[in-house]
């Protein structure tokens, strides 16, 4: 039931974009936008501060950040 619903939604969008003259261009724009949002922004703006730290270090870092930001 759910699988058939998902397939029908996919087919609806696929057929809709196929019949459009700008369909392929729109899909390319959508994919480039998703790439920028999830890859480029992740690399430059969302650095993994907690990577490589132990559980205790993570807890201390998060606790100190919450306290420090709560005071401001």
N, C-alpha and C positions, 0 to 999 in steps of 0.2 A: 504494500500500500504506500508506504513512505518512499520506497525506491521508485515506484512508478510516478509519484508526484514530483520527485526531484528530476526524473528524466523528462517529464512533460514540461517542466519549467525551463530546463536547459534547452529542449527542442524549440520552445517558444522564442527564447532569446536568440538562438542560433538562426532560426528561420527569419526572424525579424531583421537581424543584422545582415543576412545574406541578401535580402530583397532591397536593402538600402544601397544607394550609390556610394555613400561614405562609410559603410559598415566596417570595412577592413581598416581604414584610417582611424576610426573611433576605437577599435580594439587595440590598435598599436598605441594610441594615446593612453588608454586605460592601463595597459601593461607597463608602459614607461613610468606612469605616475605611481603605480604600485611598487615598482622597482625603486624609485627615488624614495618613497615613503619608508619602505621597510629595510632597504640596504644602505643607501647613502646616509640618511638621517641617523641610522643606528650606529654607523661607523664614526661619524663626526660629533654627534650630540649626546648619545646615550652610552657613555663608556661604562663598562662593567666594574664598578668600584669594589664589589665584593668577591670578584674572581680570585681564587687562590688563597682565600682566607679560611681559617678554621671556624667552626660554629661559634665559639666564644668570641673571636674577633669580630665576626659578623654581628653578633648580638650587641657587643659594645659599640661598634660603629653606628648601627641603626639607633640605639638608645641615645647616644650622644648627639646625633643629628636631630632626632625628635626634640630633645631638650633644648638644643641650641636654636632651632628654628621656632620653637614655641615661645621663646623669650622675646624674640624680635617683634 
